[in-house]
Amino acid sequence: MAWRPTQYLLEGELDNTTPGKVTGWMRFAGMDEKVTLDLKGDFHRDIRGTKIQFVGDGRADDPVAASYLDSFSVQQTGKVGDITTGEPPSDYVVHYPYLEWYGDDNGRVVLELEARQVKVIGTPIPAMESFPVSREEQNRNMVEFLTGLAEAVDLPADRAICLGMTTPRPQPKQATARSKAPGMKLLTEEIRKQLPPLYGQESKGPEAVAYVKFFTPDSSWTWYATEFDPKAGMFFGLVDGQEKELGYFTLAELQSATGPMGLHIERDIHWHPTPLREIAPEMFREAGKGGEQ
């Protein structure tokens, strides 16, 4: 549901020392020119009023990068989304560096990094002297983006379901990453460390905790992972599709699957670890604590 070029990022810098404005540049594998940014908006309060420098794990000789980024604009103008390092004060629920903007040419762009990759330059404006980023405004940004995406795939206006809007707004044609996007980073190092190994919560039944939630943006399928084997790339957890059931699914499957509109599976960045009994209480009413794998 967005451009996610994190794996091709080489380096960059963003500057929010001017209130209401974020400028900067980024270098990506597969692109000869620097990408410049001139956006309206502010960082989150943890870094508002500062500059940030960051390095990516991209490889300059990546053979796929040029194909993925061939229609990515080298001049990114538009609106700031959520840009934060994930540090307190937490106005956003992610606890890692998250860079998001809504570009005039490419729509929504998201980079997800790790703390080791980001350096903050300067002192943030004291949190008490500024307001959190408006969630209402961010919701409007998402609504406009989804409306434009629906139009791009010729979804009828009466089927473009956007919270907060009854009539889709006209959008300029955008080069979207819908058909060739590799998808977001589904499993961060932080989540990997939280997930117990397979059978690690077998005895807990309904008290087993789902540490991560995956979902299809364009359908109702959802996966709640309670355990993970990193060598096999195998999850165990609750799958909510045609029906709710416990079972196994793989990271590779999640990364390659798409929904009916061609959108890749995403990770719910707002998710907090939750027991299965709270996610699907109807599954455990009769079983009590006797859930089995």
N, C-alpha and C positions, 0 to 999 in steps of 0.2 A: 504494500500500500504506500510505497515511497521509494525514492532512490536511496540506496544504502551502500555507498561506495567505501565503507570503512576498510575493507580488505585491500583496496588499491591506494589508500592514503599514504603519502610519503612524509609530509610535514605541513605545518601551517601556523597562522597567527590570527587571532581575532582581537579587536580593540573596542572596548565600551567606555573609554574615558570621556567621550562626549555623550551626555545624557540623551536617551532616545535614539541612539544611533550605534550600529555595530558595523565596523568595516574590517577588512583584512584580506588575507589571501590563503590559498592552499595549493599544494602540488600533488598531483595524482599520477600514478603509473599509467602509461598509455596516452598521456596528454603532453604535448610539447610546450604549451603555454601554462602559466600560472592561472588559477581560477581566482578572480577578485570578487569580493563581496561588499555590497553597500546596502545594508538592511535597516529598516525602521524597527525600533524596539530596544530592549535592554536585556542584559544577562539576568539570571536569577540573583537573589540577594547575596548568596555566598561568594559571588565574584563581581557583583555590579560595580562599575567604575574602574575596572582593571583591564589589563591585557592578559590574554592567555596564549602560550605557545605550546604546540603539541607535535608529536612525531607519531607516524603510523608504522604498521608492520608490513606495508606494501612492498613489493619488489619491483624495481624499475623495469625489469625485463619480463614482467608478468604477461603471458601470451593472450590472456583473456581481457585484460584491462581496456585496451583500445576499442574492442568491440562493444563492451558494456558502456563505455563513456563517450561513444562517438557522437551522441547528440546532447551531451551535457554542456551547458553554456559556460563559456569562460568568464562571463560577466553576470554574476548572480545578484539580482536586485529583488527586493520584495520585503517580507516581514520576518522578524525574529520569531521563532517558536519557543521551545524550551532549551536554554543553554545554561548548563550548570555543571559543576564538578561533583555534585552529589553530596557535598559537605554541608554541615549546619550553617545557617538556618535552613532546614529542609522544606522548601516551598513545593517540592516535587518529590515523588516517592522513590525515584531511583537513587541509588547510593553509589553511583559511579559517573564518570564524565559522560554527558549526553549533549550532543550538539544538533539542534534541529532548526530548520528555517523553511519558509514557504516562498519559493522563488517564482518570479513572474514567468519564466520560461520553462522550468522543469517541475514546478509543483513542490511537493514536500520532499525534503532531503534530511536524512538522519545519519549521524555518525555516533557510534558507541565505542568508547575507549576505556582504558583502564587508568587508574590513578597514576601509575608509573609513567604514563605517556604525556602527562599534562603538567605544565609549569605556569603558575600564576605570578604575574609581574605587577607589583603595586599593591596597595591596601584597599580592600573593598569599602564602599560607603557603609557606615554603620547600619546594621539591619533596622534599627529603630527609626532611622531617618528616611526610610523608603518603604514602599508598599510591595507586597508579593506580586508576582506576575499574575495578571487577571486571568482566572480560569475561564471566565465568560468570553473574553476576547480570544483565548486559545481555542475554545470550542467553536467560535465563529470561524476561525482560520481553518479548522479541520472540516467544518461543514462546507465551506467554499471549495476546499480541495476535493472532498468526496463528490460534490456536485459536478465539478469539472471532470473528475475521473469517470463518473457515470455517463456523462455526455461523450467522453472520448471513446467509450465502448458501445455507444448508441443505445444505452439503457433508456427506455421511455421515461419521460419526466414524472409520470404518476407512479413509477416504481423506484425512483431515486429517494430512498428513505434517509432523511437527514434531520437529526434532532435540532430543533430550534428554527427550522425553515419549513414552509409549506410550498413555496415556489422556488425551484432552482434558479440561481442567479446566473446570468450569462457569463461565460468564462472564455478567456482567450485560449486558442489551441496551444497545448503544451506537449512537449516531448516527454512522455512518461516512461518509466522503467517497468511498466506492468508486465510486458511480455518476456523480458530478458533479465529481470532482477534476480539476483541470487538469494534474495530474502534477507531478513534481519539476522543478527547474531542470536541464535536461539538459546545457546547455552554459554553463559559467562563463567569465568573462573570462580567467581563468588558463589554462583549456584552449584557448580560442580562440587565445591567443597562442602556445601550444605547437604547434598543428596546422599543418603545412606546407600551402601552397596545392595545389590539384589538380595532379597530375603532379610535385609536389615530391619524391616518393620513388620515382618511376617506375623509375629505374635500379637501385634497391636490391634489388628482388625480395624474397626471403625475409627480407632484413635490414631491410625497411621496418618502422618502429615504429608500433604501435597505441597512440595516446595516450589513448584513452578507450574504455570498454566500456559498451554499453547492453544491457539484458536485459529479458525479460518475466518478472515474478515468478511467474506462474501457467502458464508453459509453458517450452519449451526453446530458444526463439529468442534468438539473441545477435548483436550487431553490434559489430565492432571497427573503429573509425575511424582511418585513417592520414593522411588528407588532408581539407581542407575549403575550400569556396569560400563565404565569408560573404555575398557578394552574392546568390548563387543559393540559399544554404542547403543546399548539396549536399555530401555526404560521399563519399569513396571508402574502401573497406576490405574486410574479411572478414565475410561474412554466414554464420552457422551456423544454418541452419533445417532444411529437409528434407534438405539436404546442405550441405557447405562450399564456398563459392565467393567469388571476388573480384568486387566490383561497386559500383554507385552506390546511395545511398539518401539521402533528404532529412530535414532536421531537422523539417519540417512533418509528414512521415509518422510519425516517431517520437513526436512530441507528440500526435498525434491517435489513434494506434492503441491498442487495448486487447486483452488476452488473453481466454481463455475464461471467466474469472471476472470480467471487467470491469475488471481492474487495468491501470493505465497502465504504459508502459515506464519503467524507471528507469535511472539511471547508477550503475555500480559505484563507490562512493566509496572502496573499498579498492584500486582498480586502480592499478598502476604501469606506466609505459610499457614495452612488451614487444615484441620482434621477432616478426614473423609466423611465423618458423620454429619458435619455441617454443610458439606457440598451436596451430598445425596442421602439425606436422612432416611428416605423411603427404602433404601437398599439394606438398612441395618436394623430396622424396627423389630423384625422377627429373629434375625440372626444374633442380636445382642452383640457380644464381643467375639463371636466365633468366626469372623471373616477369614476365608482361606485364599491362598494364591493357587 
